[in-house]
Amino acid sequence: MTHGTRPKLLEAAFREVYERGFQAASLTEILRDTGLTKGALYHHFSCKRALGLAVVEEVVRERLESTIFRPLEEAERPIAALLKIWGDKLRLLDDDAIEHGCPLNNLIQEMSPIDPEFRTRLGAILTRWQEVLAQALRTGQVQQEIRADVNCDTTALFILAAWEGCWGIAKNQQSAPAFRQCLAQLQAYVESLRPRS
């Protein structure tokens, strides 16, 4: 993220929301973390909700775009790229990720039932993710790495749901081994989609 007041506020807000949830997030803590004034905050964001929606679009969505969506879209062999992304996530897994879970999933669980605008924006990220996965699977079919009988759209939805479920289980159990076991099964599922020899 580039330097400047807005990115600084967004990064601090992301961290606060990630650790506490949006409703419990404190603007006072965000300002303390950034060393900025209320005036600086309200120059960029009209209210806490506007800041939260910007976090969804400019931090959560952009991180997924840079770490998952674009790499899968740009990969010559997207199935291998997907398995590598998961392998990297396992290799780089830290206690913070297990303690706090998936930022997107957290916001979906907390805000979708109570705020239609959050629900719409979070849903758009899920739709984008499903479309990227479905296209990766379709490319895999063309490359004969995924069986022709696989329904790419419904399989992509299942993979996305399973991925987010892995995070939910790990967070609830505060268990990196649970996450690894869950993700290993998801990797095995994708491997099972390959053509039978």
Secondary structure as the mmCIF struct_conf table of DSSP 4:
data_model
#
loop_
_struct_conf.conf_type_id
_struct_conf.id
_struct_conf.beg_label_comp_id
_struct_conf.beg_label_asym_id
_struct_conf.beg_label_seq_id
_struct_conf.end_label_comp_id
_struct_conf.end_label_asym_id
_struct_conf.end_label_seq_id
BEND BEND1 HIS A 3 GLY A 4
HELX_RH_AL_P HELX_RH_AL_P1 THR A 5 ARG A 20
TURN_TY1_P TURN_TY1_P1 PHE A 22 ALA A 24
HELX_RH_AL_P HELX_RH_AL_P2 LEU A 27 THR A 34
TURN_TY1_P TURN_TY1_P2 GLY A 35 GLY A 35
HELX_RH_AL_P HELX_RH_AL_P3 LYS A 38 HIS A 44
BEND BEND2 SER A 46 CYS A 47
HELX_RH_AL_P HELX_RH_AL_P4 LYS A 48 VAL A 55
HELX_RH_PI_P HELX_RH_PI_P1 VAL A 56 VAL A 60
HELX_RH_AL_P HELX_RH_AL_P5 ARG A 61 LEU A 64
HELX_RH_PI_P HELX_RH_PI_P2 GLU A 65 PHE A 69
HELX_RH_AL_P HELX_RH_AL_P6 ARG A 70 GLU A 74
BEND BEND3 GLU A 76 ARG A 77
HELX_RH_AL_P HELX_RH_AL_P7 PRO A 78 ARG A 91
TURN_TY1_P TURN_TY1_P3 LEU A 92 LEU A 92
HELX_RH_AL_P HELX_RH_AL_P8 ASP A 95 HIS A 100
HELX_RH_AL_P HELX_RH_AL_P9 PRO A 103 MET A 111
TURN_TY1_P TURN_TY1_P4 SER A 112 ILE A 114
HELX_RH_AL_P HELX_RH_AL_P10 PRO A 116 VAL A 142
TURN_TY1_P TURN_TY1_P5 GLN A 143 GLN A 144
BEND BEND4 GLU A 145 ILE A 146
TURN_TY1_P TURN_TY1_P6 ALA A 148 ASP A 149
HELX_RH_AL_P HELX_RH_AL_P11 CYS A 152 GLN A 173
TURN_TY1_P TURN_TY1_P7 GLN A 174 GLN A 174
HELX_RH_AL_P HELX_RH_AL_P12 ALA A 176 SER A 192
TURN_TY1_P TURN_TY1_P8 LEU A 193 LEU A 193
BEND BEND5 ARG A 194 ARG A 194
HELX_LH_PP_P HELX_LH_PP_P1 PRO A 195 ARG A 196
#
